[in-house]
Amino acid sequence: MHVLVAGATGVLGRRIVPRLVAAGHRVTALTRRPDAAAELRAPDVTVVSADVYDRDSLTRVVVDAAPDLVMHQLTDLAAVDLSANARVRRIGTRNLVDAVHAAGVRRVVAQSIAWVYEAGEEPADETTPLDATTDQPRRGTIDGVLALESAVRELPEWVVLRYGLLYGPGTWFAADGSRAADARAGRLARGADVSSFVHVDDAAAAAVAALGWPNGAVNVVDDEPAAADAWVPVFAAAVGAAPPADAPDAPRAGWARGADNHFARKHLDWTPTHLSWRSGFATL
């Protein structure tokens, strides 16, 4: 199969491309930064460049590549700017999907997130509605995800990967990442809010597996949703930060409920290598 990976030099894209090649696929690696793509160059990889905000240029590149499938791994998180990332989800996705239509491609696999579900008591599964009632700044994130997933569903064949919080090399949750800096500065607080995590290598493996998955959204998370009271001390220790101070008692935000991976585990035969952030953080 010929796969075009949009966002090929991102933290996930650069892990996905070699996995696709190893699985026997031909890859067109789309990036706005061709200078950052040296490590991706290989006999079965063609590097192309386009700005996802330049609709006409992006369309020409996708049409000329003529892939069988497009994988959307576009993000803008290097500066920890959530509004910039929401803009990529809204406008970048719209332009990419329009280019996919123009190229006659039928199938897209796209990156989304697993912490956008409505409030509830248990970890959310894929049947849980997305949160439509929140205020800013969460509203901007929700709007970006809604725009992304709506655009992708226009295709005859589509898979949306709702990733948990990514950790591992190159992410915010790495020894040299922004959350490690927060932990060392005492800014990473304990609390009742629940999160789900996934190691970047497990997330990349899921993206490759998703080439053969049926239409739908899939939670790509590990087996252990956890409150910050549980995971923050473990993360702090893993990155050499002092133990966090006790947080004042506060109720859990209703939407901070974590996500359930039962569907991927039972029906798609996807199992994360790192079953829990507990063992995964130890690799940092």
C-alpha positions as CSV (number, residue, x, y, z in Angstrom):
1,M,0.0,0.0,0.0
2,H,1.1,3.6,-0.7
3,V,0.6,5.7,2.4
4,L,0.9,9.5,2.6
5,V,1.8,10.5,6.2
6,A,0.9,14.2,6.9
7,G,3.0,15.4,9.8
8,A,5.8,12.9,9.1
9,T,8.4,14.7,11.1
10,G,6.3,15.1,14.2
11,V,6.8,13.0,17.4
12,L,4.5,10.3,16.0
13,G,5.1,10.7,12.3
14,R,8.8,10.0,12.6
15,R,8.0,6.7,14.4
16,I,5.2,5.7,12.1
17,V,7.1,6.1,8.8
18,P,9.8,3.4,9.5
19,R,7.1,1.1,10.9
20,L,5.1,1.4,7.6
21,V,8.2,0.7,5.6
22,A,9.0,-2.3,7.8
23,A,5.5,-3.6,7.2
24,G,6.1,-3.5,3.4
25,H,4.3,-0.2,2.5
26,R,5.6,2.6,0.3
27,V,5.5,6.0,2.0
28,T,5.2,9.6,1.0
29,A,6.3,11.7,4.0
30,L,4.6,15.1,4.0
31,T,6.2,17.8,6.1
32,R,6.4,21.6,6.1
33,R,10.1,21.2,7.3
34,P,12.0,19.0,4.7
35,D,15.3,19.8,6.5
36,A,14.0,17.8,9.5
37,A,13.2,14.8,7.3
38,A,16.7,13.5,6.8
39,E,16.2,10.5,9.2
40,L,13.1,9.4,7.2
41,R,14.8,9.1,3.8
42,A,14.9,5.5,2.6
43,P,14.4,3.7,-0.7
44,D,10.6,3.3,0.0
45,V,10.1,6.9,1.3
46,T,9.6,10.0,-0.7
47,V,9.7,13.3,1.2
48,V,7.5,16.1,0.0
49,S,6.9,19.5,1.4
50,A,3.7,21.7,1.8
51,D,2.2,24.0,4.3
52,V,-1.2,22.7,5.3
53,Y,-2.5,26.3,5.4
54,D,-1.7,26.7,1.7
55,R,-4.7,24.9,0.3
56,D,-3.7,24.9,-3.3
57,S,-0.1,23.8,-2.7
58,L,-1.3,21.0,-0.4
59,T,-3.8,19.8,-2.9
60,R,-1.2,19.7,-5.7
61,V,1.2,17.6,-3.5
62,V,-1.5,15.1,-2.5
63,V,-2.8,14.7,-6.0
64,D,0.7,14.3,-7.4
65,A,1.5,11.7,-4.8
66,A,-1.7,9.7,-5.6
67,P,-1.6,7.6,-2.4
68,D,-3.9,4.7,-1.5
69,L,-4.4,6.1,2.0
70,V,-3.7,9.3,3.9
71,M,-2.6,9.3,7.5
72,H,-3.3,12.6,9.4
73,Q,-0.7,13.1,12.2
74,L,-0.6,16.9,12.0
75,T,0.0,18.8,15.2
76,D,1.4,22.1,16.3
77,L,2.6,21.5,19.9
78,A,6.3,22.4,20.0
79,A,5.6,25.7,21.7
80,V,2.9,24.2,24.0
81,D,0.4,26.4,22.2
82,L,-3.1,24.7,22.4
83,S,-4.7,27.4,20.3
84,A,-2.2,26.8,17.5
85,N,-2.9,23.0,17.7
86,A,-6.6,23.6,17.6
87,R,-6.1,25.7,14.4
88,V,-4.3,22.8,12.8
89,R,-7.2,20.5,13.6
90,R,-9.7,23.0,12.2
91,I,-8.1,24.5,9.2
92,G,-5.3,22.1,8.4
93,T,-7.6,19.1,8.6
94,R,-10.2,20.9,6.3
95,N,-7.5,21.6,3.7
96,L,-6.1,18.1,4.0
97,V,-9.5,16.4,3.6
98,D,-10.3,18.6,0.6
99,A,-6.9,17.5,-0.9
100,V,-7.8,13.9,-0.2
101,H,-11.1,14.4,-2.0
102,A,-9.3,16.0,-5.0
103,A,-6.9,13.0,-5.2
104,G,-9.7,10.5,-5.1
105,V,-8.4,8.8,-2.0
106,R,-11.1,6.9,-0.1
107,R,-9.4,6.2,3.3
108,V,-8.0,8.4,6.1
109,V,-6.5,7.5,9.5
110,A,-6.4,10.5,11.7
111,Q,-5.0,11.5,15.1
112,S,-7.4,12.7,17.8
113,I,-7.4,12.7,21.6
114,A,-9.2,10.7,24.3
115,W,-9.9,13.5,26.9
116,V,-12.7,15.2,25.1
117,Y,-15.6,13.1,26.3
118,E,-18.5,14.5,28.3
119,A,-18.6,14.3,32.1
120,G,-19.2,11.0,33.7
121,E,-18.1,8.7,36.6
122,E,-16.3,5.9,34.7
123,P,-13.6,5.9,32.0
124,A,-15.2,6.8,28.7
125,D,-15.6,4.4,25.8
126,E,-16.1,5.2,22.2
127,T,-19.9,5.4,22.5
128,T,-19.6,8.3,25.0
129,P,-20.6,11.6,23.4
130,L,-17.9,14.3,23.1
131,D,-18.2,17.2,25.5
132,A,-20.3,20.0,24.1
133,T,-20.8,22.1,27.1
134,T,-17.4,23.3,28.4
135,D,-16.0,26.8,28.7
136,Q,-12.7,28.2,27.4
137,P,-9.9,27.2,27.2
138,R,-11.2,23.7,26.9
139,R,-13.9,24.8,24.5
140,G,-11.2,25.6,21.9
141,T,-9.7,22.1,22.1
142,I,-13.2,20.6,21.8
143,D,-14.0,22.7,18.8
144,G,-10.8,21.6,17.1
145,V,-11.5,18.0,17.7
146,L,-15.1,18.2,16.6
147,A,-14.0,19.9,13.3
148,L,-11.2,17.3,12.7
149,E,-13.4,14.3,13.3
150,S,-16.4,15.7,11.3
151,A,-14.1,16.4,8.3
152,V,-12.5,13.0,8.4
153,R,-15.9,11.3,8.5
154,E,-16.7,12.7,5.1
155,L,-14.5,10.0,3.6
156,P,-16.0,6.6,2.7
157,E,-13.4,4.9,4.9
158,W,-12.0,6.5,8.1
159,V,-10.5,5.7,11.4
160,V,-10.0,8.3,14.2
161,L,-7.4,7.4,16.8
162,R,-8.2,9.0,20.1
163,Y,-4.9,8.9,21.8
164,G,-4.3,9.3,25.5
165,L,-1.7,11.6,26.9
166,L,1.5,10.8,25.0
167,Y,4.7,10.1,26.9
168,G,8.1,9.0,25.9
169,P,11.0,10.6,23.9
170,G,10.0,13.8,22.2
171,T,6.8,14.4,24.1
172,W,5.8,16.8,26.9
173,F,6.0,13.8,29.3
174,A,9.7,13.0,28.7
175,A,12.8,13.6,30.9
176,D,13.5,16.7,28.8
177,G,9.8,17.6,28.2
178,S,7.7,20.5,29.4
179,R,5.9,18.5,32.0
180,A,9.2,17.3,33.5
181,A,10.2,20.9,33.8
182,D,6.9,21.6,35.5
183,A,7.5,18.8,37.9
184,R,11.0,20.0,38.8
185,A,9.6,23.5,39.4
186,G,6.8,22.2,41.6
187,R,4.1,23.2,39.1
188,L,2.8,19.7,38.4
189,A,0.0,19.2,40.9
190,R,-1.6,16.2,42.4
191,G,-5.3,15.9,42.4
192,A,-8.4,13.9,41.7
193,D,-8.6,14.5,37.9
194,V,-8.2,11.2,36.0
195,S,-6.1,10.8,32.8
196,S,-5.2,8.0,30.4
197,F,-1.8,7.7,29.0
198,V,-0.1,5.9,26.0
199,H,3.5,5.5,25.2
200,V,4.5,7.1,21.8
201,D,5.7,3.7,20.5
202,D,2.4,2.1,21.3
203,A,0.6,5.0,19.7
204,A,2.7,4.6,16.5
205,A,2.1,0.9,16.4
206,A,-1.7,1.5,16.7
207,A,-1.5,3.9,13.7
208,V,0.0,1.3,11.5
209,A,-2.4,-1.4,12.7
210,A,-5.3,1.0,11.9
211,L,-4.6,0.7,8.2
212,G,-6.8,-2.4,8.4
213,W,-9.3,-1.4,11.1
214,P,-13.0,-0.8,10.4
215,N,-14.5,2.7,10.2
216,G,-14.9,4.4,13.6
217,A,-13.2,6.1,16.5
218,V,-10.9,4.1,18.7
219,N,-9.5,4.9,22.2
220,V,-5.7,4.3,22.0
221,V,-4.8,4.3,25.7
222,D,-3.1,2.0,28.2
223,D,-4.9,-0.2,30.7
224,E,-4.8,2.1,33.7
225,P,-6.6,5.4,33.8
226,A,-5.3,7.2,36.9
227,A,-5.9,10.2,39.1
228,A,-3.1,12.7,39.3
229,D,-2.7,11.8,43.0
230,A,-1.4,8.4,41.7
231,W,0.6,9.2,38.5
232,V,2.2,12.6,39.3
233,P,4.5,11.3,42.1
234,V,5.6,8.4,39.9
235,F,6.3,10.7,37.0
236,A,8.1,13.2,39.2
237,A,10.4,10.4,40.5
238,A,11.0,9.1,37.0
239,V,12.3,12.5,35.8
240,G,14.3,13.3,38.9
241,A,11.9,15.8,40.4
242,A,11.1,16.2,44.1
243,P,7.9,14.6,45.3
244,P,4.9,16.9,44.6
245,A,3.3,18.7,47.5
246,D,-0.1,17.5,48.7
247,A,-2.9,19.2,46.8
248,P,-5.8,20.8,48.5
249,D,-8.9,18.7,48.3
250,A,-10.9,19.5,45.2
251,P,-13.5,17.6,43.3
252,R,-12.6,15.8,40.1
253,A,-13.6,17.8,36.9
254,G,-16.4,15.7,35.5
255,W,-14.7,15.3,32.1
256,A,-11.4,14.2,33.7
257,R,-12.5,10.6,33.7
258,G,-9.9,8.7,31.6
259,A,-10.7,6.5,28.7
260,D,-11.5,2.8,28.2
261,N,-9.4,0.7,25.7
262,H,-11.7,-2.4,25.8
263,F,-12.8,-2.0,22.2
264,A,-9.2,-1.9,20.8
265,R,-8.1,-4.7,23.1
266,K,-10.9,-7.1,22.5
267,H,-12.2,-6.4,19.0
268,L,-9.1,-5.0,17.2
269,D,-6.4,-7.2,18.8
270,W,-4.4,-4.2,19.8
271,T,-2.4,-4.5,23.0
272,P,0.0,-1.8,24.3
273,T,3.5,-2.9,25.0
274,H,3.4,-0.7,28.1
275,L,0.2,-1.8,29.8
276,S,0.5,1.0,32.4
277,W,2.2,4.3,32.8
278,R,3.7,2.8,35.9
279,S,6.1,0.6,34.0
280,G,6.3,3.1,31.1
281,F,7.4,6.0,33.2
282,A,10.2,3.8,34.5
283,T,11.7,3.9,30.9
284,L,12.0,7.7,30.9
